[in-house]
Amino acid sequence: MTHANGERNDPPIVAITGASAGIGRAVALRFAREGAAVALCARREAKLVEAAAAVEQQGGRALPVVADVTDPEAMRTFLARTVAQFGRLDAIVCNAGFGIYGTVDVIEPSQMRRLMDVNFMGTYHAIRLALPEFRRLGRGHVFVISSIVGRRGIPFMGAYAATKFAQVGLAESLRAELRGSGVHLSVVYPIATDTEFMSVMRRESGFATRARGPRQSADVVAHAIVRAFGKPVAEIYPYRPSKTLAVLGALAPSLCDRIVHMWRRAPIAASSGSESV
């Protein structure tokens, strides 16, 4: 697999956070089909080992490492083990994250801190510790898995959206800093995605919700990410029409308010299935 710089044809070395399920797992399997070596980190050991086995079944090499993205030393160990095992690092996918549903006055300060620690600080730790290796090589690729709500907030998801906006601000600044360095940065903006996100949010929020609007599969997101590894782009909208929402939010915010109100999450008594935004 050749990166855009055309300097190699050997399979890439990719590190992925939140890789035991959902988008992270789907990305790992997509890269594995290209023969990649994939380092996977997550907190749930059993699910992580299962994902690593699936990577090897798809033709890739796997290194599962139990690690919490909120712990900088754990992340340092994860990336050091990746380089020690595979010899280098070509890309990092900052995917770990979760959501909580509720208005700003309902979200507790402890919940907001946890969201920021996982969704934003987890991304920060991963990028910060991967950059020295990318600079040593003179190439690399950072993927930040944000959300369409990182471009336009929606009702009752303000706490989650705030963490995603924070990710985007960090990513956009860093992308400008890295210009001309050989290190690429892509921000990914999924819409509602079929993952464990919904069940986790139900547990964290104390009640279930149902999202209106279009949906996509985790594999669609993964395919877009792997494609961008070969042809880097600044922003990735796996569901392309969703970019219109970001543009509309900038040009006509009041109109956009009315539109996202129609797509707001509605509380429900019970939930079947799962999703991620």
KOLDODO-825688 format. One record per atom (N, C-alpha, C): residue in one letter; x, y, z. Coordinates in pm, whole numbers, padded with zeros to 5 digits, always signed. Layout:
N
aXYZ/...
***
This chain:
277
m+00085-00120+00000/m+00000+00000+00000/m+00088+00124+00000/t+00063+00213-00092/t+00149+00331-00107/t+00081+00455-00051/h+00153+00527+00033/h+00104+00655+00082/h+00120+00758-00028/a+00058+00874-00007/a+00061+00980-00109/a+00201+01025-00144/n+00296+01013-00048/n+00431+01057-00079/n+00505+00961-00170/g+00446+00841-00191/g+00501+00746-00286/g+00633+00685-00245/e+00672+00700-00116/e+00803+00655-00074/e+00809+00508-00036/r+00694+00441-00024/r+00701+00302+00016/r+00585+00224-00046/n+00607+00097-00062/n+00504+00007-00108/n+00475-00101-00005/d+00551-00103+00105/d+00530-00203+00208/d+00406-00169+00290/p+00346-00269+00354/p+00223-00245+00430/p+00244-00144+00542/p+00145-00062+00569/p+00159+00042+00671/p+00153-00013+00813/i+00206+00066+00905/i+00200+00038+01048/i+00103+00140+01106/v-00006+00094+01163/v-00113+00183+01207/v-00147+00156+01354/a-00158+00261+01433/a-00203+00251+01572/a-00343+00308+01581/i-00430+00241+01653/i-00570+00281+01663/i-00614+00280+01809/t-00671+00390+01856/t-00729+00392+01990/t-00877+00360+01982/g-00930+00306+02091/g-01070+00264+02089/g-01094+00159+01983/a-01002+00063+01974/a-01002-00030+01860/a-01075-00160+01886/s-01136-00177+02004/s-01198-00306+02035/s-01337-00321+01974/a-01396-00211+01926/a-01533-00218+01872/a-01558-00098+01782/g-01673-00100+01716/g-01719+00015+01640/g-01628+00057+01527/i-01614+00187+01511/i-01534+00242+01402/i-01389+00199+01414/g-01334+00199+01535/g-01195+00160+01553/g-01167+00020+01504/r-01255-00073+01540/r-01239-00212+01496/r-01254-00223+01344/a-01351-00152+01289/a-01372-00155+01145/a-01250-00102+01069/v-01189+00005+01121/v-01068+00060+01058/v-00955-00042+01065/a-00941-00108+01179/a-00836-00209+01194/a-00852-00320+01091/l-00975-00365+01072/l-00998-00474+00976/l-00976-00427+00832/r-01012-00304+00801/r-00990-00250+00666/r-00841-00241+00636/f-00764-00191+00731/f-00619-00186+00710/f-00559-00325+00703/a-00613-00419+00781/a-00563-00556+00779/a-00576-00619+00641/r-00684-00585+00571/r-00704-00640+00436/r-00599-00589+00339/e-00532-00479+00375/e-00420-00427+00295/e-00288-00487+00341/g-00294-00580+00437/g-00173-00642+00489/g-00103-00562+00596/a-00171-00462+00653/a-00108-00372+00749/a-00078-00441+00881/a+00017-00383+00953/a+00040-00418+01093/a-00039-00318+01175/v-00124-00367+01265/v-00215-00280+01338/v-00193-00298+01488/a-00164-00187+01555/a-00158-00185+01701/a-00292-00133+01750/l-00356-00210+01837/l-00489-00177+01884/l-00486-00152+02034/c-00545-00042+02078/c-00556-00020+02221/c-00701+00006+02260/a-00737-00040+02378/a-00868-00018+02437/a-00859-00066+02581/r-00965-00045+02657/r-00962-00086+02797/r-01013-00229+02818/r-01100-00278+02730/r-01161-00409+02749/r-01074-00517+02685/e-01005-00592+02768/e-00906-00687+02717/e-00968-00795+02630/a-01079-00853+02673/a-01138-00963+02597/a-01180-00917+02457/k-01245-00801+02449/k-01287-00748+02319/k-01166-00711+02234/l-01061-00663+02300/l-00940-00624+02228/l-00871-00745+02167/v-00860-00851+02244/v-00798-00974+02194/v-00879-01031+02078/e-01011-01023+02090/e-01098-01069+01982/e-01077-00988+01854/a-01065-00855+01868/a-01041-00769+01752/a-00906-00799+01689/a-00805-00822+01772/a-00672-00854+01721/a-00673-00985+01642/a-00747-01083+01691/a-00759-01210+01618/a-00826-01189+01484/a-00927-01103+01480/a-00995-01074+01354/a-00902-01004+01256/v-00816-00916+01305/v-00716-00850+01220/v-00627-00954+01153/e-00580-01050+01230/e-00490-01153+01174/e-00564-01243+01077/q-00691-01269+01103/q-00771-01349+01009/q-00788-01278+00875/q-00785-01144+00879/q-00800-01065+00756/q-00667-01045+00684/g-00559-01099+00737/g-00430-01091+00669/g-00334-00989+00725/g-00370-00924+00834/g-00281-00826+00896/g-00205-00883+01014/r-00114-00804+01067/r-00046-00837+01192/r-00106-00752+01302/a-00117-00806+01421/a-00186-00735+01528/a-00103-00728+01656/l-00112-00615+01723/l-00054-00597+01855/l-00161-00536+01945/p-00227-00618+02027/p-00327-00562+02119/p-00261-00515+02248/v-00294-00394+02291/v-00238-00338+02414/v-00353-00277+02495/v-00373-00328+02613/v-00475-00270+02701/v-00423-00136+02752/a-00494-00030+02723/a-00450+00104+02762/a-00569+00198+02768/d-00562+00294+02860/d-00663+00397+02876/d-00611+00525+02814/v-00684+00581+02718/v-00635+00700+02647/v-00622+00822+02737/t-00685+00820+02853/t-00675+00934+02944/t-00545+00932+03025/d-00471+00822+03017/d-00346+00805+03091/d-00229+00826+02996/p-00157+00939+03006/p-00049+00965+02911/p+00062+00861+02915/e+00091+00806+03032/e+00196+00705+03040/e+00153+00575+02974/a+00026+00541+02987/a-00025+00422+02919/a-00019+00440+02768/m-00048+00561+02721/m-00040+00586+02579/m+00105+00588+02532/r+00194+00639+02614/r+00336+00637+02578/r+00384+00492+02562/t+00341+00406+02654/t+00377+00265+02645/t+00319+00200+02520/f+00193+00232+02490/f+00126+00177+02372/f+00204+00209+02245/l+00241+00335+02228/l+00311+00374+02105/l+00455+00324+02104/a+00519+00319+02220/a+00656+00265+02226/a+00656+00117+02190/r+00558+00044+02239/r+00549-00099+02204/r+00520-00118+02056/t+00441-00028+01999/t+00411-00036+01855/t+00539-00022+01773/v+00618+00080+01803/v+00743+00103+01729/v+00842-00010+01755/a+00849-00057+01878/a+00942-00166+01910/a+00904-00294+01836/q+00774-00319+01826/q+00727-00442+01761/q+00739-00437+01610/f+00703-00322+01550/f+00691-00314+01405/f+00798-00227+01338/g+00876-00156+01416/g+00989-00081+01361/g+00963+00065+01332/r+00837+00104+01323/r+00804+00244+01295/r+00654+00262+01315/l+00606+00384+01291/l+00464+00414+01295/l+00431+00502+01176/d+00333+00461+01096/d+00295+00537+00977/d+00169+00619+00995/a+00079+00574+01082/a-00047+00646+01101/a-00102+00617+01238/i-00171+00715+01293/i-00245+00693+01418/i-00388+00738+01396/v-00481+00656+01442/v-00624+00685+01431/v-00677+00710+01572/c-00710+00836+01599/c-00759+00877+01732/c-00909+00861+01735/n-00954+00748+01783/n-01094+00710+01771/n-01168+00700+01903/a-01100+00675+02014/a-01167+00651+02141/a-01258+00767+02180/g-01378+00736+02223/g-01470+00840+02265/g-01606+00783+02302/f-01687+00865+02370/f-01822+00826+02406/f-01908+00951+02418/g-02039+00933+02435/g-02129+01047+02441/g-02224+01040+02559/i-02275+01155+02598/i-02379+01166+02701/i-02487+01258+02646/y-02613+01220+02668/y-02727+01296+02620/y-02783+01381+02733/g-02818+01506+02706/g-02881+01590+02806/g-02853+01737+02784/t-02935+01823+02843/t-02912+01966+02833/t-02795+02006+02922/v-02742+02124+02899/v-02623+02169+02971/v-02647+02173+03122/d-02768+02210+03164/d-02796+02219+03307/d-02821+02083+03372/v-02835+01979+03290/v-02854+01843+03343/v-02721+01769+03351/i-02631+01794+03258/i-02500+01729+03259/i-02422+01772+03383/e-02377+01674+03461/e-02300+01703+03582/e-02156+01741+03546/p-02093+01825+03629/p-01952+01860+03602/p-01862+01737+03591/s-01888+01634+03671/s-01806+01512+03664/s-01823+01442+03529/q-01945+01446+03473/q-01968+01387+03341/q-01896+01467+03234/m-01901+01600+03244/m-01835+01684+03145/m-01684+01661+03147/r-01628+01647+03267/r-01483+01623+03278/r-01446+01489+03215/r-01528+01387+03238/r-01499+01256+03178/r-01505+01262+03026/l-01605+01332+02975/l-01615+01348+02830/l-01490+01416+02774/m-01447+01523+02837/m-01329+01594+02790/m-01204+01509+02804/d-01194+01434+02914/d-01076+01351+02936/d-01062+01244+02828/v-01172+01180+02794/v-01167+01071+02695/v-01163+01127+02553/n-01260+01209+02519/n-01277+01251+02380/n-01171+01350+02334/f-01137+01446+02419/f-01038+01547+02380/f-00898+01513+02430/m-00881+01495+02560/m-00748+01468+02613/m-00692+01336+02559/g-00779+01238+02538/g-00733+01112+02479/g-00675+01133+02340/t-00741+01219+02261/t-00690+01254+02129/t-00558+01329+02140/y-00555+01425+02231/y-00433+01504+02252/y-00315+01416+02290/h-00334+01325+02385/h-00224+01238+02428/h-00172+01154+02311/a-00263+01097+02234/a-00223+01011+02123/a-00143+01089+02018/i-00193+01207+01981/i-00124+01287+01880/i+00013+01332+01932/r+00013+01385+02053/r+00137+01439+02111/r+00248+01334+02115/l+00211+01211+02146/l+00313+01107+02160/l+00349+01041+02027/a+00263+01054+01927/a+00294+00998+01795/a+00380+01093+01712/l+00367+01222+01733/l+00435+01320+01649/l+00587+01304+01644/p+00655+01278+01757/p+00801+01263+01748/p+00844+01152+01651/e+00769+01043+01647/e+00802+00934+01554/e+00776+00977+01410/f+00668+01048+01386/f+00640+01097+01252/f+00748+01196+01207/r+00789+01283+01296/r+00893+01380+01261/r+01026+01311+01236/r+01052+01206+01311/r+01176+01129+01288/r+01177+01068+01149/l+01063+01018+01106/l+01053+00956+00974/l+01038+01058+00862/g+00990+01177+00896/g+00962+01277+00794/g+00833+01252+00720/r+00746+01170+00779/r+00616+01139+00720/r+00527+01076+00827/g+00399+01071+00798/g+00303+01010+00889/g+00164+01064+00861/h+00068+01008+00928/h-00071+01051+00906/h-00149+01041+01036/v-00208+01151+01076/v-00295+01156+01194/v-00440+01160+01147/f-00521+01069+01199/f-00665+01070+01174/f-00736+01101+01305/v-00814+01207+01306/v-00893+01244+01423/v-01039+01210+01393/i-01094+01115+01468/i-01234+01078+01447/i-01320+01172+01529/s-01374+01272+01462/s-01463+01368+01527/s-01606+01320+01507/s-01693+01406+01463/s-01834+01377+01440/s-01891+01495+01364/i-02001+01473+01296/i-02065+01586+01230/i-02106+01691+01333/v-02127+01649+01458/v-02159+01747+01563/v-02035+01823+01609/g-01920+01787+01556/g-01800+01867+01576/g-01793+01984+01479/r-01886+01986+01383/r-01901+02098+01289/r-02027+02179+01317/r-02130+02109+01366/r-02256+02176+01395/r-02322+02104+01512/g-02336+02174+01625/g-02400+02115+01741/g-02547+02087+01717/i-02600+01986+01787/i-02741+01951+01776/i-02803+01951+01916/p-02935+01966+01924/p-03000+01974+02055/p-02971+01854+02145/f-02947+01884+02273/f-02928+01785+02378/f-02800+01704+02367/m-02711+01745+02275/m-02580+01680+02262/m-02469+01782+02279/g-02497+01890+02352/g-02400+01999+02365/g-02271+01958+02431/a-02278+01875+02535/a-02156+01834+02605/a-02066+01753+02512/y-02126+01658+02442/y-02050+01576+02347/y-01996+01662+02233/a-02082+01750+02180/a-02040+01837+02070/a-01923+01925+02112/a-01923+01972+02235/a-01814+02058+02283/a-01680+01986+02275/t-01679+01858+02311/t-01553+01783+02304/t-01509+01763+02160/k-01606+01748+02071/k-01573+01728+01930/k-01527+01858+01864/f-01587+01970+01902/f-01538+02099+01855/f-01394+02121+01904/a-01366+02081+02026/a-01230+02096+02080/a-01131+02013+02000/q-01168+01891+01966/q-01084+01808+01879/q-01052+01879+01749/v-01156+01934+01688/v-01140+01998+01557/v-01049+02119+01567/g-01064+02200+01672/g-00977+02316+01689/g-00831+02276+01701/l-00805+02171+01779/l-00669+02120+01792/l-00617+02070+01658/a-00700+01994+01588/a-00659+01934+01461/a-00631+02039+01354/e-00718+02139+01343/e-00699+02240+01239/e-00571+02321+01264/s-00545+02354+01390/s-00423+02427+01421/s-00301+02344+01388/l-00305+02217+01428/l-00191+02130+01403/l-00170+02106+01255/r-00278+02092+01181/r-00264+02070+01036/r-00190+02186+00969/a-00220+02307+01013/a-00149+02423+00958/a-00003+02423+00999/e+00025+02381+01122/e+00163+02374+01169/e+00244+02270+01091/l+00179+02162+01052/l+00248+02050+00987/l+00264+02068+00835/r+00207+02173+00783/r+00212+02194+00638/r+00356+02190+00588/g+00380+02107+00487/g+00513+02095+00428/g+00606+02000+00501/s+00559+01938+00609/s+00646+01851+00690/s+00646+01706+00643/g+00549+01671+00558/g+00534+01531+00519/g+00438+01456+00609/v+00392+01521+00717/v+00295+01461+00808/v+00157+01517+00775/h+00064+01428+00746/h-00072+01467+00709/h-00166+01456+00829/l-00272+01533+00827/l-00376+01524+00930/l-00512+01532+00865/s-00596+01436+00895/s-00733+01432+00842/s-00831+01425+00957/v-00934+01509+00951/v-01042+01503+01049/v-01160+01431+00984/v-01216+01333+01056/v-01325+01251+01004/v-01454+01292+01072/y-01559+01314+00993/y-01688+01362+01045/y-01798+01260+01015/p-01808+01153+01094/p-01917+01057+01071/p-02052+01115+01112/i-02157+01061+01053/i-02293+01086+01101/i-02329+00969+01195/a-02458+00953+01228/a-02500+00843+01314/a-02452+00711+01254/t-02379+00635+01332/t-02311+00515+01283/t-02348+00395+01369/d-02366+00281+01306/d-02407+00160+01377/d-02289+00103+01456/t-02280+00140+01585/t-02176+00091+01674/t-02238+00073+01813/e-02153+00058+01915/e-02200+00046+02052/e-02231+00181+02115/f-02213+00289+02040/f-02226+00423+02097/f-02357+00443+02171/m-02466+00396+02113/m-02597+00419+02171/m-02612+00352+02306/s-02568+00225+02315/s-02583+00154+02442/s-02496+00216+02550/v-02378+00264+02511/v-02291+00332+02608/v-02356+00463+02653/m-02410+00540+02559/m-02473+00666+02595/m-02595+00643+02683/r-02669+00537+02656/r-02784+00506+02740/r-02739+00479+02884/r-02631+00403+02896/r-02579+00373+03030/r-02529+00500+03100/e-02457+00584+03027/e-02400+00705+03086/e-02507+00810+03116/s-02611+00817+03033/s-02714+00920+03047/s-02826+00878+03140/g-02848+00747+03153/g-02955+00698+03238/g-03086+00675+03165/f-03090+00703+03035/f-03210+00676+02955/f-03168+00665+02809/a-03255+00609+02728/a-03226+00585+02587/a-03278+00698+02501/t-03219+00714+02383/t-03265+00811+02284/t-03265+00747+02146/r-03336+00811+02057/r-03335+00767+01917/r-03303+00887+01829/a-03204+00871+01741/a-03166+00981+01652/a-03248+00975+01523/r-03288+01091+01477/r-03354+01100+01347/r-03248+01128+01241/g-03284+01109+01115/g-03192+01141+01008/g-03118+01019+00954/p-03026+01041+00860/p-02956+00931+00793/p-02858+00859+00886/r-02818+00740+00846/r-02724+00659+00922/r-02622+00600+00826/q-02515+00545+00883/q-02414+00478+00803/q-02355+00363+00884/s-02282+00275+00817/s-02216+00165+00886/s-02074+00204+00923/a-02018+00136+01022/a-01880+00161+01061/a-01784+00130+00947/d-01819+00033+00864/d-01731-00003+00754/d-01723+00107+00649/v-01831+00182+00631/v-01829+00296+00538/v-01727+00400+00586/v-01727+00426+00716/v-01631+00520+00774/v-01489+00466+00758/a-01471+00339+00787/a-01338+00278+00777/a-01285+00284+00634/h-01371+00257+00538/h-01330+00261+00397/h-01281+00400+00359/a-01351+00502+00406/a-01312+00640+00374/a-01177+00674+00436/i-01151+00623+00555/i-01023+00649+00623/i-00908+00582+00550/v-00923+00457+00516/v-00815+00385+00447/v-00789+00446+00310/r-00894+00489+00242/r-00875+00556+00113/r-00795+00685+00130/a-00823+00759+00237/a-00752+00885+00260/a-00607+00863+00301/f-00574+00745+00351/f-00435+00716+00382/f-00352+00716+00254/g-00412+00666+00148/g-00342+00665+00019/g-00346+00799-00051/k-00455+00876-00029/k-00471+01007-00091/k-00518+01105+00016/p-00426+01161+00092/p-00463+01244+00208/p-00550+01363+00172/v-00649+01386+00258/v-00736+01503+00248/v-00750+01561+00388/a-00782+01690+00393/a-00793+01757+00523/a-00917+01711+00600/e-01027+01691+00531/e-01152+01655+00595/e-01215+01536+00523/i-01276+01448+00601/i-01341+01330+00546/i-01486+01327+00595/y-01578+01331+00501/y-01721+01319+00531/y-01768+01186+00471/p-01768+01079+00549/p-01807+00948+00494/p-01946+00950+00432/y-02037+01027+00492/y-02168+01051+00432/y-02162+01191+00371/r-02132+01198+00243/r-02096+01325+00180/r-02199+01437+00195/p-02330+01407+00188/p-02426+01517+00204/p-02416+01590+00338/s-02357+01525+00439/s-02350+01589+00571/s-02263+01714+00570/k-02174+01726+00473/k-02091+01847+00464/k-02178+01971+00444/t-02294+01953+00382/t-02387+02064+00361/t-02428+02125+00494/l-02445+02042+00596/l-02484+02091+00728/l-02378+02183+00785/a-02250+02146+00768/a-02141+02230+00817/a-02139+02365+00745/v-02159+02361+00615/v-02160+02485+00536/v-02280+02571+00574/l-02396+02509+00586/l-02517+02583+00621/l-02506+02645+00760/g-02442+02572+00852/g-02425+02624+00987/g-02343+02751+00989/a-02247+02762+00896/a-02163+02882+00888/a-02233+02996+00816/l-02311+02963+00711/l-02373+03067+00629/l-02509+03113+00681/a-02584+03021+00738/a-02720+03054+00783/a-02750+02982+00914/p-02690+03025+01024/p-02702+02952+01151/p-02844+02938+01202/s-02928+03039+01185/s-03065+03030+01234/s-03145+02925+01157/l-03127+02922+01027/l-03191+02819+00946/l-03141+02681+00988/c-03012+02673+01012/c-02954+02544+01054/c-03011+02500+01189/d-03038+02596+01279/d-03100+02563+01407/d-03232+02490+01386/r-03312+02539+01292/r-03442+02477+01267/r-03426+02337+01211/i-03326+02319+01125/i-03305+02188+01064/i-03258+02086+01168/v-03159+02123+01249/v-03108+02027+01347/v-03210+02000+01456/h-03301+02094+01480/h-03408+02069+01576/h-03494+01952+01530/m-03515+01940+01400/m-03594+01829+01347/m-03519+01697+01362/w-03386+01704+01365/w-03304+01583+01376/w-03261+01555+01519/r-03319+01625+01615/r-03274+01610+01753/r-03298+01468+01803/r-03225+01431+01904/r-03246+01302+01968/r-03369+01308+02057/a-03451+01205+02048/a-03572+01199+02129/a-03559+01088+02233/p-03592+01116+02360/p-03589+01010+02461/p-03691+00901+02428/i-03653+00778+02455/i-03743+00664+02434/i-03735+00573+02555/a-03836+00490+02571/a-03842+00404+02689/a-03743+00290+02681/a-03722+00240+02560/a-03631+00126+02542/a-03562+00143+02410/s-03449+00073+02394/s-03373+00087+02270/s-03326-00048+02222/s-03333-00068+02093/s-03272-00185+02031/s-03174-00136+01929/g-03060-00201+01921/g-02957-00156+01829/g-02865-00058+01894/s-02775-00001+01816/s-02675+00092+01869/s-02632+00187+01760/e-02570+00297+01801/e-02526+00393+01702/e-02421+00486+01760/s-02353+00556+01673/s-02255+00655+01715/s-02273+00779+01630/v-02245+00896+01688/v-02250+01020+01612/v-02112+01079+01606/
***
